Amino acid sequence: MTHKKGLRITLTIISILGALLSLPMVMMSPMMFDAPGSENNPITQLMFYSLLAFPALCLMGGILPWIFKRHAISIWLYALSGLAVGLFFAAVVLLQIQCGRNFSCS
C-alpha cells in the first residue's frame, strides 16, 4: 500500500507540473495560424486543439485519481496525462510527415 501511495504522489506531481509547464505553449498556440492558409489545415487545427486540451487533461489526470481513490482502477486515470502527451506528439509527427514542418500545407 505504501509504494502505491508514493506512486500516486509522484504521478500527481508530474501531471501538475506538466499542466503548469504547458501554459506558455498554450499562450503562443494561436500564432500557428499566422501563416497564410494555415487556418484551413486540419493538422494545424489538431495540433492547436491538442495544445489547448493538454493542461486540462493533465490536471484531470492529476486530480481525478485522488477523488476516486477508493476504486481499484482509479490509478488508470493517470493515463489522461499520457493521452495528452500522445495526442500532442501525434499532431507533431503528422505535421512533420504530411506538411514538411509547415503549418500552411494543403
BELRA-V27038 format. One line per field, one symbol per residue. psi: psi as a letter, one per 20 degrees, with the letter a starting at -180 (. if undefined). Layout:
BEGIN
psi->???
END
This chain:
BEGIN
psi->hhhhhhgggghggggghgggiihhhhhihiihjhppihijohhhhggghhhhighghgghhhghhhgkiiqhjhhiiiihhhgggggghghggghgghjkjpilr.
END
